[in-house]
Amino acid sequence: MQHATARSRLRSLTRAVAPLLVIGLLAGCGMIPPEPKTDAAKSVFTLYNIVFAMGVAVFVAVEGFILWSVIRYRRRDDRLPPQTHGNTLVEIIWTAIPTVIVFILFTLSITTLARVEAAGPADKGVDIEVDGFQWQWTFRYLDGDDNPDNDYSITGSLDNRPTMVVPVGEPVRLTLVSNDVIHSFYVPQFLIKRDLMPVPESDQPNTLEFTVSEPGTYAGQCAEFCGNFHAEMTFSVQAMPRAEYDRWLEDAKAGRTPQPSVQPGGDVLELAANNVAFDKLELTATADTEFTLRFTNQESIPHNVVILNADNEEVFRTADLTGPDASQEFA
């Protein structure tokens, strides 16, 4: 009779735990941050993985010890088990281990923060003033002089999201300004979020500096709730080699429409991600011909697309794209 009761309790426990495990597996796509695309983001990504690994190790050790204690010292009769009244060695161990962990994490965090806040060469890179407003962005390219007429500005709208174009491998220095409410500049693949706050003229606004390590187009968004159309306050950061950036800025200042980064050619393949799945099981393109992949992420979890050859070797990988309703083209 006791065995039947034990099996019944085990089945009840399994039914209770199984849904939690399924939820954890389904949420796994969002547990790891997007692939870092700036120098600072790589440091943040490394720190995250170390903290995550330590957290997993502590969780496994604590939960494992609890389960072992439950099984090892489960009640068999009414006799009171031997009581332990203090153990100096055990108390030293359970005090020393958390202390060492906190010291390691503190040292790694300070080191990572120093790398994130480190300033690049002042004679290289670009300076951009980012003006967040309800509910879009203005990117103002500062020319380095006191004449605002020489600056170039891009202002987005709800129907036309702006793109910030930056050079690869050079520091990009942002001055973050808001004249209404608090906004937040956030690009998931940069792994840094910085607020834009209304401040008196006597105070200095927040700044942010980063160096993009790879060419590509990266989706960005406001990450601070700022009103009715907060979800529509999105933008893109397009990184390109310095020579292409100089040509783009020259064309933009002259009023010529800059050429898009992706020149569609051949077949255009449509692919969308939603509910942690793609909407198509296969895509077909003409052999030995360039094609354009138009990828849309319809949910807030970052996704990307990887193309493998017949030998299961990776030949193409898109950047992570975070929605909802974010779209990007790759040629």
C-alpha positions as CSV (number, residue, x, y, z in Angstrom):
1,M,0.0,0.0,0.0
2,Q,2.9,2.3,0.8
3,H,4.5,1.6,-2.6
4,A,1.2,2.5,-4.4
5,T,1.0,5.8,-2.5
6,A,4.7,6.6,-3.3
7,R,4.0,5.9,-7.0
8,S,0.9,8.1,-6.9
9,R,2.9,11.0,-5.4
10,L,5.7,10.5,-8.0
11,R,3.1,10.7,-10.8
12,S,1.6,13.9,-9.3
13,L,5.0,15.5,-9.0
14,T,5.8,14.6,-12.6
15,R,2.6,16.1,-13.9
16,A,3.4,19.3,-11.9
17,V,7.0,19.6,-13.0
18,A,6.6,18.6,-16.7
19,P,4.8,21.8,-17.8
20,L,7.5,23.9,-16.2
21,L,10.2,22.0,-18.1
22,V,8.3,22.4,-21.4
23,I,8.0,26.2,-20.7
24,G,11.7,26.4,-19.9
25,L,12.7,24.6,-23.2
26,L,10.4,26.8,-25.3
27,A,11.9,29.9,-23.7
28,G,15.4,28.6,-24.3
29,C,15.6,30.6,-27.6
30,G,15.6,33.8,-25.6
31,M,18.0,32.7,-22.7
32,I,21.2,33.5,-24.6
33,P,21.8,37.1,-25.7
34,P,22.1,37.9,-29.4
35,E,25.5,37.4,-31.0
36,P,27.5,40.5,-30.1
37,K,28.4,42.9,-32.9
38,T,30.4,45.6,-31.1
39,D,33.7,45.4,-29.1
40,A,31.9,46.3,-25.9
41,A,29.1,43.8,-26.5
42,K,31.7,41.0,-26.7
43,S,32.9,41.8,-23.2
44,V,29.3,42.0,-22.0
45,F,28.5,38.7,-23.7
46,T,31.5,37.0,-22.1
47,L,30.5,38.3,-18.6
48,Y,26.9,37.1,-19.1
49,N,28.1,33.6,-20.0
50,I,30.3,33.5,-16.9
51,V,27.5,34.6,-14.6
52,F,25.1,32.2,-16.3
53,A,27.5,29.3,-15.9
54,M,28.0,30.1,-12.2
55,G,24.3,30.4,-11.7
56,V,23.8,27.0,-13.3
57,A,26.5,25.4,-11.2
58,V,25.1,26.9,-7.9
59,F,21.5,25.8,-8.9
60,V,22.6,22.2,-9.7
61,A,24.7,22.0,-6.6
62,V,22.0,23.3,-4.2
63,E,19.1,21.5,-5.9
64,G,21.1,18.3,-6.1
65,F,22.0,18.5,-2.4
66,I,18.3,19.1,-1.5
67,L,17.2,16.1,-3.5
68,W,19.9,13.9,-2.1
69,S,18.9,15.0,1.5
70,V,15.2,14.3,0.8
71,I,16.0,10.8,-0.5
72,R,18.8,10.0,2.0
73,Y,17.0,11.2,5.1
74,R,13.4,10.5,4.1
75,R,11.3,9.4,7.0
76,R,11.2,5.6,7.6
77,D,9.8,5.5,11.1
78,D,9.1,7.7,14.1
79,R,12.6,7.7,15.5
80,L,14.4,11.1,15.6
81,P,17.6,11.0,13.4
82,P,20.9,12.0,14.9
83,Q,21.1,15.8,15.4
84,T,24.1,18.0,14.5
85,H,24.5,21.1,16.7
86,G,27.0,23.2,14.7
87,N,29.9,22.2,12.4
88,T,32.8,24.7,12.1
89,L,34.2,23.3,8.9
90,V,30.8,23.3,7.1
91,E,30.0,26.8,8.3
92,I,33.4,28.1,7.0
93,I,32.8,26.3,3.6
94,W,29.3,27.7,3.0
95,T,30.5,31.2,4.0
96,A,33.7,31.1,1.9
97,I,32.1,29.8,-1.4
98,P,29.6,32.7,-1.8
99,T,32.3,35.2,-0.8
100,V,34.6,33.9,-3.5
101,I,31.8,33.9,-6.1
102,V,30.8,37.5,-5.2
103,F,34.5,38.6,-5.3
104,I,35.0,37.0,-8.8
105,L,31.8,38.5,-10.2
106,F,32.6,41.9,-8.8
107,T,36.1,41.9,-10.3
108,L,34.8,40.7,-13.7
109,S,32.0,43.3,-13.6
110,I,34.3,46.2,-12.9
111,T,36.7,45.1,-15.7
112,T,33.8,44.8,-18.2
113,L,32.4,48.2,-17.2
114,A,35.8,49.7,-17.8
115,R,35.9,48.3,-21.3
116,V,32.3,49.4,-22.0
117,E,33.0,53.0,-20.8
118,A,36.5,53.2,-22.5
119,A,36.7,56.1,-25.0
120,G,38.2,55.5,-28.4
121,P,40.6,57.8,-30.3
122,A,39.1,61.3,-30.5
123,D,40.5,61.8,-34.0
124,K,38.6,58.8,-35.4
125,G,35.0,57.8,-35.7
126,V,31.8,59.9,-36.0
127,D,29.8,62.0,-33.6
128,I,26.0,61.7,-33.8
129,E,23.3,63.4,-31.7
130,V,20.4,61.1,-31.1
131,D,17.1,63.0,-30.4
132,G,14.3,60.7,-29.1
133,F,10.8,62.1,-29.2
134,Q,7.3,60.7,-29.1
135,W,7.4,58.5,-31.0
136,Q,10.5,58.4,-33.3
137,W,14.1,59.4,-33.7
138,T,16.3,62.1,-35.2
139,F,19.9,61.2,-36.0
140,R,22.1,64.4,-36.4
141,Y,25.6,63.9,-37.8
142,L,27.8,66.5,-36.2
143,D,30.4,68.0,-38.5
144,G,32.8,69.0,-35.8
145,D,32.4,72.8,-36.2
146,D,30.0,75.3,-34.7
147,N,27.9,75.7,-37.8
148,P,24.7,73.5,-37.5
149,D,24.1,74.1,-41.2
150,N,26.9,71.7,-42.0
151,D,25.3,68.9,-40.0
152,Y,23.1,66.3,-41.7
153,S,19.9,65.0,-40.0
154,I,17.6,62.0,-40.5
155,T,14.2,62.1,-38.8
156,G,12.0,59.1,-38.8
157,S,8.2,58.8,-38.7
158,L,5.8,56.0,-37.8
159,D,5.6,55.2,-41.5
160,N,9.3,55.5,-42.3
161,R,11.7,54.3,-39.7
162,P,15.1,56.0,-39.7
163,T,18.5,54.3,-40.3
164,M,21.6,55.3,-38.6
165,V,24.6,54.7,-40.9
166,V,28.0,54.2,-39.2
167,P,31.5,53.1,-40.2
168,V,32.8,49.7,-39.2
169,G,35.8,49.4,-36.9
170,E,35.7,53.1,-35.7
171,P,34.2,54.6,-32.5
172,V,30.7,55.9,-32.8
173,R,30.0,58.6,-30.2
174,L,26.3,59.3,-29.4
175,T,24.9,62.2,-27.5
176,L,21.4,61.2,-26.3
177,V,18.8,63.9,-26.0
178,S,15.1,64.0,-25.2
179,N,12.8,66.9,-24.9
180,D,9.6,65.2,-23.7
181,V,9.8,62.0,-21.7
182,I,12.4,59.3,-21.0
183,H,13.3,57.1,-23.9
184,S,16.0,54.5,-24.2
185,F,18.4,53.7,-27.1
186,Y,18.8,49.9,-27.4
187,V,20.2,47.7,-30.1
188,P,20.0,44.0,-28.9
189,Q,23.2,43.0,-30.7
190,F,25.1,45.8,-29.1
191,L,24.1,44.5,-25.6
192,I,24.0,48.0,-24.1
193,K,20.9,50.1,-23.3
194,R,21.3,53.8,-22.5
195,D,18.5,56.2,-21.5
196,L,17.6,59.6,-23.1
197,M,16.4,61.9,-20.4
198,P,15.1,65.4,-20.4
199,V,17.7,67.4,-18.5
200,P,18.2,71.2,-17.9
201,E,20.6,73.0,-20.3
202,S,23.1,73.2,-17.5
203,D,23.4,69.4,-17.2
204,Q,25.1,67.1,-19.6
205,P,23.0,64.5,-21.4
206,N,23.9,60.8,-21.4
207,T,26.4,59.6,-24.0
208,L,27.2,56.2,-25.5
209,E,30.2,55.0,-27.5
210,F,30.5,51.8,-29.4
211,T,32.6,50.3,-32.2
212,V,30.7,48.0,-34.6
213,S,32.9,45.0,-35.5
214,E,31.0,43.6,-38.6
215,P,29.2,45.2,-41.5
216,G,25.4,44.6,-41.4
217,T,22.1,46.1,-40.5
218,Y,21.0,45.8,-36.9
219,A,17.5,46.5,-35.6
220,G,17.0,48.9,-32.7
221,Q,14.2,50.2,-30.6
222,C,13.2,52.3,-27.7
223,A,13.4,50.2,-24.5
224,E,11.6,52.5,-22.1
225,F,7.8,52.8,-22.2
226,C,7.2,56.3,-23.5
227,G,3.5,56.4,-24.5
228,N,0.9,55.1,-26.8
229,F,3.1,54.3,-29.8
230,H,6.2,53.1,-27.9
231,A,6.2,49.8,-29.8
232,E,6.5,51.7,-33.1
233,M,9.6,53.6,-32.0
234,T,12.1,51.5,-33.9
235,F,15.1,52.2,-36.0
236,S,18.0,50.4,-37.7
237,V,21.8,50.8,-37.5
238,Q,23.6,50.1,-40.8
239,A,27.4,49.5,-40.5
240,M,29.6,49.7,-43.6
241,P,33.3,50.1,-44.4
242,R,34.6,53.7,-44.1
243,A,34.9,54.3,-47.8
244,E,31.2,53.4,-48.3
245,Y,30.2,55.4,-45.3
246,D,32.0,58.5,-46.7
247,R,30.2,58.1,-50.1
248,W,26.9,57.7,-48.3
249,L,27.3,60.8,-46.2
250,E,28.5,62.9,-49.2
251,D,25.4,61.8,-51.2
252,A,23.1,62.4,-48.3
253,K,24.4,65.9,-47.7
254,A,24.2,66.7,-51.4
255,G,20.5,65.6,-51.5
256,R,21.2,62.5,-53.6
257,T,19.4,59.4,-52.5
258,P,22.0,57.1,-51.0
259,Q,22.2,53.6,-52.6
260,P,20.6,50.9,-50.4
261,S,23.0,48.4,-48.9
262,V,21.2,45.4,-50.5
263,Q,20.8,45.3,-54.2
264,P,18.1,42.8,-55.0
265,G,19.0,40.4,-57.7
266,G,17.6,37.2,-59.0
267,D,15.0,35.5,-56.9
268,V,13.5,37.1,-53.8
269,L,12.8,34.6,-51.1
270,E,10.3,35.5,-48.3
271,L,10.8,34.0,-44.9
272,A,9.1,34.8,-41.6
273,A,9.6,33.7,-38.0
274,N,6.8,33.5,-35.5
275,N,5.9,31.3,-32.5
276,V,9.5,30.0,-32.4
277,A,9.2,28.6,-35.9
278,F,9.6,29.6,-39.6
279,D,6.5,29.9,-41.8
280,K,8.2,27.8,-44.5
281,L,9.9,24.4,-44.3
282,E,12.0,25.0,-47.5
283,L,13.0,27.8,-49.9
284,T,13.9,27.3,-53.6
285,A,16.2,29.5,-55.6
286,T,17.7,29.3,-59.1
287,A,21.1,27.5,-59.1
288,D,24.3,29.6,-59.6
289,T,22.3,32.8,-59.4
290,E,22.3,35.5,-56.7
291,F,19.2,35.8,-54.7
292,T,17.8,38.1,-52.0
293,L,16.4,36.7,-48.7
294,R,13.7,39.0,-47.1
295,F,13.5,37.8,-43.5
296,T,10.8,39.1,-41.1
297,N,10.8,38.4,-37.4
298,Q,7.2,38.8,-36.1
299,E,8.0,38.3,-32.4
300,S,10.3,39.9,-29.8
301,I,12.6,36.8,-29.5
302,P,15.7,37.3,-31.6
303,H,16.1,34.9,-34.6
304,N,18.4,34.5,-37.5
305,V,18.8,32.3,-40.6
306,V,21.7,29.9,-41.3
307,I,22.3,28.3,-44.7
308,L,24.3,25.0,-44.9
309,N,25.7,23.3,-47.9
310,A,25.3,19.6,-48.7
311,D,28.2,18.7,-46.4
312,N,26.4,20.5,-43.5
313,E,28.9,23.3,-43.6
314,E,27.8,26.8,-42.8
315,V,27.9,29.1,-45.9
316,F,25.8,32.0,-44.8
317,R,24.4,33.4,-41.6
318,T,22.2,36.4,-41.1
319,A,22.5,38.8,-38.2
320,D,20.1,38.2,-35.3
321,L,16.9,40.1,-35.9
322,T,14.6,41.1,-33.0
323,G,10.9,42.0,-33.7
324,P,8.1,42.3,-33.4
325,D,7.5,43.0,-37.2
326,A,11.2,43.7,-37.9
327,S,12.2,43.0,-41.5
328,Q,15.6,42.8,-43.2
329,E,17.0,41.9,-46.6
330,F,20.2,39.9,-47.3
331,A,21.7,39.4,-50.7
